[in-house]
Amino acid sequence: MKLKAVLLDEKSIDRTITRMAHEIIEKNKGVDELLLIGIKTRGIPLARRLAKKIESIEGTKIEVGDVDISLYRDDLTQVNDQPIINRKELHIKVKDKIVILVDDVLYTGRTARAAIDAIIFEGRPKMIQFASFIDRGHRELPIRADYVGKNIPTSKEELISVELVEIDGTDSVKIYSL
């Protein structure tokens, strides 16, 4: 892979999180019944950052959960002929909540669909919304994000890399050519 560009740095990532937090508050007319669920791996720290930012704006703590969608993927046999399935409970009540799923990159839509399946398996939320930090296009399913940090049109020969300090030791969004 060849690095083409650094698209976002630490400050621009923080500004993007702030804008997304304001959009979430505005669209939901506050934060009552809100629950953020990060999709493993980088959706989890993004959900926590959004919750912290919402709390600093509204003064209300937002519950944050996480989901591992590996059991719900529709391409398990493409990943491995005998996939390892680790069922993980959400350990968070979704019934009658406004659930906002959070992920780092929206691409084909399959991860979002799998996360929705996992949420519905746990209960019936009042509503499910989707927040994606980066939308790179190329959808294979009719999935769209309610909140988008940045739209970055890409070719299929490009890769978007979201790096977060909690996992990678640095904050950046980069684009690579394959």
Backbone as JSON Lines, residues from 0, in Angstrom:
{"i":0,"aa":"M","n":[0.84,-1.19,0.0],"ca":[0.0,0.0,0.0],"c":[0.88,1.25,0.0]}
{"i":1,"aa":"K","n":[0.4,2.25,-0.69],"ca":[1.13,3.51,-0.76],"c":[0.26,4.63,-0.18]}
{"i":2,"aa":"L","n":[0.8,5.35,0.8],"ca":[0.08,6.47,1.4],"c":[-0.12,7.56,0.36]}
{"i":3,"aa":"K","n":[-1.39,7.94,0.16],"ca":[-1.7,9.02,-0.77],"c":[-1.8,10.35,-0.06]}
{"i":4,"aa":"A","n":[-2.46,10.33,1.15],"ca":[-2.64,11.59,1.87],"c":[-3.12,11.33,3.29]}
{"i":5,"aa":"V","n":[-2.77,12.26,4.16],"ca":[-3.37,12.3,5.5],"c":[-4.55,13.25,5.38]}
{"i":6,"aa":"L","n":[-5.75,12.72,5.59],"ca":[-6.96,13.5,5.37],"c":[-7.41,14.27,6.6]}
{"i":7,"aa":"L","n":[-7.22,13.68,7.77],"ca":[-7.61,14.33,9.02],"c":[-6.51,14.12,10.06]}
{"i":8,"aa":"D","n":[-6.26,15.17,10.84],"ca":[-5.32,15.06,11.95],"c":[-6.1,15.09,13.27]}
{"i":9,"aa":"E","n":[-5.39,15.14,14.38],"ca":[-6.02,15.1,15.7],"c":[-7.04,16.22,15.9]}
{"i":10,"aa":"K","n":[-6.68,17.44,15.53],"ca":[-7.6,18.58,15.72],"c":[-8.83,18.46,14.83]}
{"i":11,"aa":"S","n":[-8.66,18.06,13.58],"ca":[-9.82,17.94,12.69],"c":[-10.71,16.78,13.09]}
{"i":12,"aa":"I","n":[-10.14,15.72,13.67],"ca":[-10.95,14.62,14.18],"c":[-11.79,15.11,15.35]}
{"i":13,"aa":"D","n":[-11.19,15.88,16.25],"ca":[-11.94,16.41,17.4],"c":[-13.06,17.35,16.94]}
{"i":14,"aa":"R","n":[-12.78,18.22,15.97],"ca":[-13.82,19.11,15.44],"c":[-14.96,18.31,14.82]}
{"i":15,"aa":"T","n":[-14.62,17.24,14.11],"ca":[-15.64,16.4,13.47],"c":[-16.51,15.72,14.52]}
{"i":16,"aa":"I","n":[-15.9,15.2,15.58],"ca":[-16.66,14.58,16.68],"c":[-17.6,15.61,17.31]}
{"i":17,"aa":"T","n":[-17.11,16.83,17.51],"ca":[-17.94,17.9,18.1],"c":[-19.15,18.18,17.22]}
{"i":18,"aa":"R","n":[-18.93,18.3,15.91],"ca":[-20.05,18.57,14.99],"c":[-21.05,17.42,15.01]}
{"i":19,"aa":"M","n":[-20.55,16.19,14.98],"ca":[-21.46,15.03,15.0],"c":[-22.27,15.01,16.3]}
{"i":20,"aa":"A","n":[-21.64,15.33,17.42],"ca":[-22.35,15.36,18.7],"c":[-23.49,16.38,18.67]}
{"i":21,"aa":"H","n":[-23.22,17.56,18.13],"ca":[-24.26,18.59,18.0],"c":[-25.39,18.1,17.09]}
{"i":22,"aa":"E","n":[-25.06,17.44,15.99],"ca":[-26.08,16.93,15.08],"c":[-26.96,15.88,15.77]}
{"i":23,"aa":"I","n":[-26.35,15.01,16.55],"ca":[-27.11,13.98,17.28],"c":[-28.07,14.63,18.26]}
{"i":24,"aa":"I","n":[-27.59,15.61,19.01],"ca":[-28.44,16.31,19.98],"c":[-29.59,17.01,19.27]}
{"i":25,"aa":"E","n":[-29.26,17.72,18.2],"ca":[-30.27,18.48,17.47],"c":[-31.34,17.57,16.85]}
{"i":26,"aa":"K","n":[-30.91,16.52,16.18],"ca":[-31.88,15.63,15.51],"c":[-32.8,14.94,16.51]}
{"i":27,"aa":"N","n":[-32.27,14.61,17.69],"ca":[-33.07,13.89,18.69],"c":[-33.72,14.82,19.71]}
{"i":28,"aa":"K","n":[-33.6,16.13,19.49],"ca":[-34.18,17.14,20.37],"c":[-33.77,16.91,21.82]}
{"i":29,"aa":"G","n":[-32.48,16.66,22.02],"ca":[-31.94,16.37,23.33],"c":[-31.35,14.98,23.37]}
{"i":30,"aa":"V","n":[-31.17,14.46,24.59],"ca":[-30.48,13.18,24.73],"c":[-31.29,12.15,25.52]}
{"i":31,"aa":"D","n":[-32.56,12.46,25.8],"ca":[-33.41,11.49,26.51],"c":[-33.49,10.2,25.71]}
{"i":32,"aa":"E","n":[-33.34,9.09,26.38],"ca":[-33.45,7.74,25.81],"c":[-32.33,7.39,24.84]}
{"i":33,"aa":"L","n":[-31.29,8.23,24.73],"ca":[-30.19,7.95,23.81],"c":[-29.24,6.91,24.39]}
{"i":34,"aa":"L","n":[-28.76,6.06,23.51],"ca":[-27.8,5.02,23.85],"c":[-26.85,4.89,22.66]}
{"i":35,"aa":"L","n":[-25.56,5.0,22.91],"ca":[-24.57,4.84,21.84],"c":[-23.96,3.45,21.92]}
{"i":36,"aa":"I","n":[-23.87,2.78,20.79],"ca":[-23.25,1.46,20.73],"c":[-22.18,1.47,19.65]}
{"i":37,"aa":"G","n":[-20.94,1.28,20.07],"ca":[-19.83,1.24,19.14],"c":[-19.64,-0.14,18.56]}
{"i":38,"aa":"I","n":[-19.39,-0.19,17.26],"ca":[-19.13,-1.45,16.58],"c":[-17.63,-1.73,16.7]}
{"i":39,"aa":"K","n":[-17.32,-2.93,17.19],"ca":[-15.93,-3.33,17.38],"c":[-15.18,-3.2,16.05]}
{"i":40,"aa":"T","n":[-14.1,-2.61,15.97],"ca":[-13.13,-2.23,16.96],"c":[-13.12,-0.71,17.15]}
{"i":41,"aa":"R","n":[-12.96,0.05,16.09],"ca":[-12.79,1.5,16.25],"c":[-14.08,2.26,16.48]}
{"i":42,"aa":"G","n":[-15.21,1.62,16.29],"ca":[-16.48,2.27,16.62],"c":[-16.65,2.46,18.12]}
{"i":43,"aa":"I","n":[-15.99,1.62,18.91],"ca":[-16.12,1.7,20.37],"c":[-15.5,2.99,20.91]}
{"i":44,"aa":"P","n":[-14.22,3.29,20.61],"ca":[-13.69,4.56,21.12],"c":[-14.39,5.78,20.51]}
{"i":45,"aa":"L","n":[-14.84,5.67,19.26],"ca":[-15.59,6.79,18.67],"c":[-16.9,7.02,19.41]}
{"i":46,"aa":"A","n":[-17.59,5.95,19.79],"ca":[-18.84,6.09,20.56],"c":[-18.55,6.73,21.91]}
{"i":47,"aa":"R","n":[-17.47,6.32,22.55],"ca":[-17.11,6.91,23.85],"c":[-16.78,8.39,23.71]}
{"i":48,"aa":"R","n":[-16.07,8.75,22.65],"ca":[-15.75,10.16,22.43],"c":[-17.02,10.98,22.18]}
{"i":49,"aa":"L","n":[-17.91,10.43,21.37],"ca":[-19.18,11.13,21.11],"c":[-19.97,11.32,22.41]}
{"i":50,"aa":"A","n":[-20.04,10.27,23.22],"ca":[-20.77,10.34,24.49],"c":[-20.16,11.4,25.4]}
{"i":51,"aa":"K","n":[-18.84,11.44,25.46],"ca":[-18.15,12.43,26.3],"c":[-18.44,13.85,25.8]}
{"i":52,"aa":"K","n":[-18.42,14.02,24.49],"ca":[-18.68,15.34,23.9],"c":[-20.13,15.75,24.14]}
{"i":53,"aa":"I","n":[-21.07,14.81,23.98],"ca":[-22.49,15.1,24.24],"c":[-22.68,15.48,25.71]}
{"i":54,"aa":"E","n":[-22.02,14.76,26.6],"ca":[-22.12,15.07,28.03],"c":[-21.59,16.47,28.32]}
{"i":55,"aa":"S","n":[-20.5,16.87,27.68],"ca":[-19.95,18.21,27.92],"c":[-20.88,19.3,27.39]}
{"i":56,"aa":"I","n":[-21.66,19.0,26.37],"ca":[-22.6,19.97,25.8],"c":[-23.89,20.02,26.59]}
{"i":57,"aa":"E","n":[-24.45,18.84,26.9],"ca":[-25.78,18.74,27.51],"c":[-25.76,18.58,29.03]}
{"i":58,"aa":"G","n":[-24.62,18.18,29.57],"ca":[-24.55,17.95,31.01],"c":[-25.21,16.66,31.45]}
{"i":59,"aa":"T","n":[-25.47,15.77,30.51],"ca":[-26.11,14.5,30.8],"c":[-25.2,13.37,30.33]}
{"i":60,"aa":"K","n":[-24.98,12.41,31.21],"ca":[-24.14,11.26,30.85],"c":[-24.93,10.32,29.93]}
{"i":61,"aa":"I","n":[-24.28,9.89,28.87],"ca":[-24.9,8.99,27.88],"c":[-24.3,7.6,28.06]}
{"i":62,"aa":"E","n":[-25.18,6.61,28.11],"ca":[-24.73,5.22,28.24],"c":[-24.1,4.77,26.92]}
{"i":63,"aa":"V","n":[-22.98,4.04,27.05],"ca":[-22.26,3.55,25.87],"c":[-22.08,2.05,25.99]}
{"i":64,"aa":"G","n":[-22.4,1.34,24.92],"ca":[-22.18,-0.1,24.86],"c":[-21.34,-0.42,23.64]}
{"i":65,"aa":"D","n":[-21.1,-1.7,23.44],"ca":[-20.35,-2.11,22.26],"c":[-20.93,-3.4,21.73]}
{"i":66,"aa":"V","n":[-20.69,-3.64,20.46],"ca":[-21.19,-4.85,19.81],"c":[-20.09,-5.42,18.92]}
{"i":67,"aa":"D","n":[-19.94,-6.74,19.01],"ca":[-19.06,-7.49,18.13],"c":[-19.97,-8.17,17.12]}
{"i":68,"aa":"I","n":[-19.88,-7.78,15.87],"ca":[-20.84,-8.25,14.86],"c":[-20.42,-9.54,14.17]}
{"i":69,"aa":"S","n":[-19.32,-10.14,14.59],"ca":[-18.78,-11.29,13.85],"c":[-19.8,-12.43,13.7]}
{"i":70,"aa":"L","n":[-20.65,-12.66,14.69],"ca":[-21.66,-13.71,14.61],"c":[-22.72,-13.39,13.55]}
{"i":71,"aa":"Y","n":[-22.94,-12.13,13.27],"ca":[-24.04,-11.71,12.41],"c":[-23.62,-11.4,10.98]}
{"i":72,"aa":"R","n":[-22.36,-11.53,10.66],"ca":[-21.9,-11.22,9.31],"c":[-22.47,-12.22,8.31]}
{"i":73,"aa":"D","n":[-22.75,-11.75,7.1],"ca":[-23.29,-12.63,6.07],"c":[-22.18,-13.22,5.2]}
{"i":74,"aa":"D","n":[-20.93,-12.92,5.53],"ca":[-19.81,-13.41,4.72],"c":[-18.84,-14.25,5.55]}
{"i":75,"aa":"L","n":[-19.33,-14.9,6.61],"ca":[-18.45,-15.68,7.49],"c":[-17.67,-16.75,6.74]}
{"i":76,"aa":"T","n":[-18.31,-17.43,5.81],"ca":[-17.6,-18.5,5.1],"c":[-16.59,-17.96,4.11]}
{"i":77,"aa":"Q","n":[-16.72,-16.7,3.71],"ca":[-15.7,-16.09,2.85],"c":[-14.46,-15.74,3.67]}
{"i":78,"aa":"V","n":[-14.65,-15.46,4.96],"ca":[-13.54,-15.11,5.83],"c":[-12.78,-16.37,6.24]}
{"i":79,"aa":"N","n":[-13.53,-17.46,6.52],"ca":[-12.92,-18.7,6.98],"c":[-13.94,-19.81,6.74]}
{"i":80,"aa":"D","n":[-13.5,-20.97,6.23],"ca":[-14.44,-22.07,5.97],"c":[-15.15,-22.53,7.22]}
{"i":81,"aa":"Q","n":[-14.48,-22.47,8.37],"ca":[-15.1,-22.82,9.64],"c":[-14.89,-21.66,10.61]}
{"i":82,"aa":"P","n":[-15.72,-20.61,10.48],"ca":[-15.51,-19.42,11.29],"c":[-15.67,-19.69,12.78]}
{"i":83,"aa":"I","n":[-14.89,-18.95,13.57],"ca":[-15.02,-19.02,15.02],"c":[-16.06,-17.99,15.42]}
{"i":84,"aa":"I","n":[-17.09,-18.44,16.1],"ca":[-18.17,-17.55,16.48],"c":[-18.17,-17.39,17.99]}
{"i":85,"aa":"N","n":[-17.98,-16.14,18.43],"ca":[-18.01,-15.82,19.85],"c":[-19.24,-14.99,20.13]}
{"i":86,"aa":"R","n":[-20.25,-15.6,20.67],"ca":[-21.5,-14.89,21.0],"c":[-21.22,-13.98,22.18]}
{"i":87,"aa":"K","n":[-21.51,-12.72,22.02],"ca":[-21.29,-11.76,23.09],"c":[-22.57,-10.99,23.33]}
{"i":88,"aa":"E","n":[-23.05,-11.04,24.54],"ca":[-24.23,-10.25,24.91],"c":[-23.85,-8.77,24.92]}
{"i":89,"aa":"L","n":[-24.82,-7.93,24.68],"ca":[-24.57,-6.49,24.71],"c":[-24.39,-5.98,26.15]}
{"i":90,"aa":"H","n":[-25.03,-6.65,27.11],"ca":[-24.99,-6.21,28.51],"c":[-25.5,-4.78,28.66]}
{"i":91,"aa":"I","n":[-26.45,-4.43,27.83],"ca":[-27.03,-3.11,27.86],"c":[-28.46,-3.25,27.34]}
{"i":92,"aa":"K","n":[-29.38,-2.59,27.96],"ca":[-30.79,-2.7,27.56],"c":[-31.07,-1.74,26.4]}
{"i":93,"aa":"V","n":[-31.57,-2.29,25.3],"ca":[-31.87,-1.48,24.13],"c":[-33.37,-1.22,23.99]}
{"i":94,"aa":"K","n":[-34.18,-1.95,24.74],"ca":[-35.64,-1.82,24.61],"c":[-36.08,-0.39,24.87]}
{"i":95,"aa":"D","n":[-36.84,0.14,23.93],"ca":[-37.41,1.48,23.99],"c":[-36.37,2.6,24.02]}
{"i":96,"aa":"K","n":[-35.15,2.32,23.62],"ca":[-34.09,3.34,23.56],"c":[-33.9,3.8,22.12]}
{"i":97,"aa":"I","n":[-33.34,4.98,21.98],"ca":[-32.88,5.44,20.68],"c":[-31.42,5.02,20.6]}
{"i":98,"aa":"V","n":[-31.15,3.99,19.82],"ca":[-29.81,3.43,19.7],"c":[-29.1,4.08,18.53]}
{"i":99,"aa":"I","n":[-27.92,4.59,18.81],"ca":[-27.08,5.12,17.74],"c":[-25.87,4.21,17.61]}
{"i":100,"aa":"L","n":[-25.83,3.48,16.51],"ca":[-24.69,2.63,16.2],"c":[-23.57,3.52,15.68]}
{"i":101,"aa":"V","n":[-22.35,3.27,16.12],"ca":[-21.22,4.1,15.73],"c":[-20.14,3.2,15.13]}
{"i":102,"aa":"D","n":[-19.65,3.59,13.94],"ca":[-18.55,2.86,13.31],"c":[-17.59,3.84,12.68]}
{"i":103,"aa":"D","n":[-16.4,3.35,12.36],"ca":[-15.38,4.25,11.81],"c":[-15.56,4.5,10.32]}
{"i":104,"aa":"V","n":[-15.8,3.45,9.53],"ca":[-15.91,3.61,8.08],"c":[-17.14,2.88,7.57]}
{"i":105,"aa":"L","n":[-17.95,3.58,6.79],"ca":[-19.09,2.96,6.1],"c":[-18.65,2.71,4.66]}
{"i":106,"aa":"Y","n":[-18.72,1.45,4.27],"ca":[-18.25,1.05,2.93],"c":[-19.4,0.31,2.25]}
{"i":107,"aa":"T","n":[-19.46,-1.01,2.35],"ca":[-20.49,-1.78,1.64],"c":[-21.84,-1.75,2.36]}
{"i":108,"aa":"G","n":[-21.83,-1.51,3.65],"ca":[-23.06,-1.53,4.44],"c":[-23.27,-2.83,5.19]}
{"i":109,"aa":"R","n":[-22.43,-3.82,4.93],"ca":[-22.61,-5.14,5.56],"c":[-22.33,-5.13,7.06]}
{"i":110,"aa":"T","n":[-21.37,-4.37,7.51],"ca":[-21.1,-4.28,8.94],"c":[-22.28,-3.63,9.66]}
{"i":111,"aa":"A","n":[-22.81,-2.56,9.09],"ca":[-23.96,-1.88,9.69],"c":[-25.17,-2.82,9.76]}
{"i":112,"aa":"R","n":[-25.41,-3.57,8.69],"ca":[-26.53,-4.51,8.69],"c":[-26.35,-5.56,9.77]}
{"i":113,"aa":"A","n":[-25.16,-6.07,9.92],"ca":[-24.88,-7.08,10.94],"c":[-25.08,-6.5,12.34]}
{"i":114,"aa":"A","n":[-24.67,-5.26,12.54],"ca":[-24.84,-4.62,13.85],"c":[-26.32,-4.41,14.16]}
{"i":115,"aa":"I","n":[-27.1,-4.05,13.17],"ca":[-28.54,-3.9,13.37],"c":[-29.16,-5.24,13.78]}
{"i":116,"aa":"D","n":[-28.75,-6.32,13.12],"ca":[-29.23,-7.66,13.49],"c":[-28.89,-7.97,14.95]}
{"i":117,"aa":"A","n":[-27.66,-7.65,15.36],"ca":[-27.23,-7.93,16.73],"c":[-28.05,-7.13,17.74]}
{"i":118,"aa":"I","n":[-28.35,-5.89,17.43],"ca":[-29.14,-5.03,18.32],"c":[-30.56,-5.59,18.44]}
{"i":119,"aa":"I","n":[-31.17,-5.91,17.34],"ca":[-32.55,-6.4,17.35],"c":[-32.64,-7.74,18.05]}
{"i":120,"aa":"F","n":[-31.6,-8.55,17.98],"ca":[-31.57,-9.82,18.7],"c":[-31.7,-9.6,20.21]}
{"i":121,"aa":"E","n":[-31.18,-8.48,20.69],"ca":[-31.18,-8.16,22.13],"c":[-32.48,-7.52,22.61]}
{"i":122,"aa":"G","n":[-33.29,-7.01,21.72],"ca":[-34.53,-6.35,22.13],"c":[-35.0,-5.41,21.04]}
{"i":123,"aa":"R","n":[-36.1,-4.74,21.32],"ca":[-36.68,-3.85,20.32],"c":[-36.45,-2.39,20.73]}
{"i":124,"aa":"P","n":[-35.48,-1.74,20.08],"ca":[-35.26,-0.33,20.39],"c":[-36.38,0.53,19.82]}
{"i":125,"aa":"K","n":[-36.52,1.71,20.36],"ca":[-37.48,2.67,19.84],"c":[-37.09,3.07,18.41]}
{"i":126,"aa":"M","n":[-35.78,3.2,18.21],"ca":[-35.26,3.62,16.91],"c":[-33.78,3.25,16.86]}
{"i":127,"aa":"I","n":[-33.29,2.97,15.65],"ca":[-31.86,2.77,15.44],"c":[-31.4,3.8,14.43]}
{"i":128,"aa":"Q","n":[-30.36,4.53,14.81],"ca":[-29.71,5.48,13.91],"c":[-28.27,5.02,13.73]}
{"i":129,"aa":"F","n":[-27.64,5.52,12.68],"ca":[-26.27,5.08,12.38],"c":[-25.36,6.29,12.21]}
{"i":130,"aa":"A","n":[-24.24,6.28,12.92],"ca":[-23.23,7.32,12.81],"c":[-21.95,6.69,12.29]}
{"i":131,"aa":"S","n":[-21.47,7.21,11.18],"ca":[-20.21,6.72,10.6],"c":[-19.24,7.89,10.53]}
{"i":132,"aa":"F","n":[-18.05,7.66,11.04],"ca":[-17.06,8.72,11.03],"c":[-16.64,9.06,9.6]}
{"i":133,"aa":"I","n":[-16.46,8.04,8.77],"ca":[-16.1,8.23,7.36],"c":[-17.09,7.43,6.5]}
{"i":134,"aa":"D","n":[-17.63,8.08,5.46],"ca":[-18.43,7.38,4.45],"c":[-17.64,7.43,3.16]}
{"i":135,"aa":"R","n":[-17.21,6.25,2.71],"ca":[-16.37,6.19,1.5],"c":[-17.11,5.74,0.25]}
{"i":136,"aa":"G","n":[-18.43,5.47,0.39],"ca":[-19.2,5.06,-0.78],"c":[-19.11,3.57,-1.04]}
{"i":137,"aa":"H","n":[-19.59,3.14,-2.2],"ca":[-19.54,1.75,-2.69],"c":[-20.5,0.83,-1.94]}
{"i":138,"aa":"R","n":[-21.69,1.29,-1.63],"ca":[-22.66,0.49,-0.89],"c":[-23.12,-0.71,-1.7]}
{"i":139,"aa":"E","n":[-23.27,-1.84,-1.01],"ca":[-23.84,-3.06,-1.59],"c":[-25.22,-3.34,-1.02]}
{"i":140,"aa":"L","n":[-25.57,-2.65,0.05],"ca":[-26.88,-2.8,0.69],"c":[-27.49,-1.41,0.85]}
{"i":141,"aa":"P","n":[-28.82,-1.34,0.97],"ca":[-29.47,-0.02,1.11],"c":[-29.32,0.52,2.52]}
{"i":142,"aa":"I","n":[-28.1,0.87,2.88],"ca":[-27.76,1.39,4.2],"c":[-27.18,2.78,4.01]}
{"i":143,"aa":"R","n":[-27.6,3.71,4.87],"ca":[-27.01,5.04,4.86],"c":[-26.81,5.49,6.3]}
{"i":144,"aa":"A","n":[-25.88,6.39,6.5],"ca":[-25.62,6.92,7.83],"c":[-26.5,8.13,8.08]}
{"i":145,"aa":"D","n":[-27.03,8.21,9.31],"ca":[-27.78,9.39,9.73],"c":[-26.83,10.54,10.05]}
{"i":146,"aa":"Y","n":[-25.64,10.18,10.51],"ca":[-24.61,11.16,10.88],"c":[-23.31,10.73,10.22]}
{"i":147,"aa":"V","n":[-22.68,11.63,9.48],"ca":[-21.43,11.33,8.8],"c":[-20.4,12.37,9.21]}
{"i":148,"aa":"G","n":[-19.26,11.88,9.67],"ca":[-18.17,12.79,10.0],"c":[-17.62,13.44,8.74]}
{"i":149,"aa":"K","n":[-17.2,12.63,7.79],"ca":[-16.68,13.12,6.51],"c":[-17.07,12.15,5.4]}
{"i":150,"aa":"N","n":[-17.52,12.7,4.28],"ca":[-17.72,11.92,3.06],"c":[-16.41,11.98,2.28]}
{"i":151,"aa":"I","n":[-15.84,10.82,2.02],"ca":[-14.6,10.75,1.28],"c":[-14.79,9.76,0.13]}
{"i":152,"aa":"P","n":[-15.16,10.27,-1.05],"ca":[-15.33,9.38,-2.2],"c":[-14.01,8.68,-2.52]}
{"i":153,"aa":"T","n":[-14.11,7.38,-2.74],"ca":[-12.91,6.59,-3.01],"c":[-13.14,5.69,-4.21]}
{"i":154,"aa":"S","n":[-12.06,5.15,-4.71],"ca":[-12.18,4.07,-5.69],"c":[-12.04,2.77,-4.9]}
{"i":155,"aa":"K","n":[-12.36,1.67,-5.53],"ca":[-12.2,0.37,-4.86],"c":[-10.73,-0.02,-4.73]}
{"i":156,"aa":"E","n":[-9.85,0.71,-5.4],"ca":[-8.42,0.46,-5.29],"c":[-7.77,1.32,-4.21]}
{"i":157,"aa":"E","n":[-8.6,1.96,-3.39],"ca":[-8.1,2.78,-2.3],"c":[-8.59,2.22,-0.97]}
{"i":158,"aa":"L","n":[-7.87,2.55,0.07],"ca":[-8.2,2.11,1.42],"c":[-8.19,3.32,2.34]}
{"i":159,"aa":"I","n":[-9.2,3.41,3.19],"ca":[-9.25,4.45,4.2],"c":[-8.83,3.83,5.52]}
{"i":160,"aa":"S","n":[-7.91,4.48,6.21],"ca":[-7.44,4.0,7.51],"c":[-7.75,5.04,8.57]}
{"i":161,"aa":"V","n":[-8.59,4.66,9.54],"ca":[-8.87,5.53,10.68],"c":[-8.0,5.02,11.83]}
{"i":162,"aa":"E","n":[-7.15,5.88,12.33],"ca":[-6.3,5.54,13.46],"c":[-6.75,6.36,14.65]}
{"i":163,"aa":"L","n":[-6.94,5.68,15.79],"ca":[-7.39,6.35,17.01],"c":[-6.39,6.09,18.12]}
{"i":164,"aa":"V","n":[-6.12,7.11,18.91],"ca":[-5.1,7.03,19.95],"c":[-5.36,5.87,20.91]}
{"i":165,"aa":"E","n":[-6.63,5.56,21.17],"ca":[-6.95,4.49,22.11],"c":[-6.49,3.12,21.63]}
{"i":166,"aa":"I","n":[-6.38,2.95,20.33],"ca":[-6.01,1.66,19.75],"c":[-4.65,1.73,19.06]}
{"i":167,"aa":"D","n":[-4.43,2.81,18.32],"ca":[-3.27,2.91,17.45],"c":[-2.16,3.83,17.98]}
{"i":168,"aa":"G","n":[-2.46,4.56,19.04],"ca":[-1.47,5.48,19.6],"c":[-1.43,6.84,18.93]}
{"i":169,"aa":"T","n":[-2.25,7.07,17.91],"ca":[-2.3,8.34,17.2],"c":[-3.7,8.55,16.63]}
{"i":170,"aa":"D","n":[-4.05,9.79,16.37],"ca":[-5.32,10.11,15.72],"c":[-5.05,10.61,14.31]}
{"i":171,"aa":"S","n":[-5.59,9.92,13.31],"ca":[-5.47,10.37,11.93],"c":[-6.42,9.58,11.04]}
{"i":172,"aa":"V","n":[-6.71,10.14,9.91],"ca":[-7.42,9.43,8.84],"c":[-6.55,9.57,7.61]}
{"i":173,"aa":"K","n":[-6.21,8.42,7.02],"ca":[-5.31,8.39,5.87],"c":[-5.97,7.63,4.73]}
{"i":174,"aa":"I","n":[-5.54,7.96,3.53],"ca":[-6.0,7.23,2.35],"c":[-4.76,6.62,1.67]}
{"i":175,"aa":"Y","n":[-4.91,5.35,1.31],"ca":[-3.83,4.59,0.67],"c":[-4.31,4.09,-0.69]}
{"i":176,"aa":"S","n":[-3.37,3.94,-1.61],"ca":[-3.68,3.24,-2.86],"c":[-3.17,1.82,-2.7]}
{"i":177,"aa":"L","n":[-3.94,0.86,-3.2],"ca":[-3.56,-0.55,-3.07],"c":[-2.61,-0.98,-4.18]}
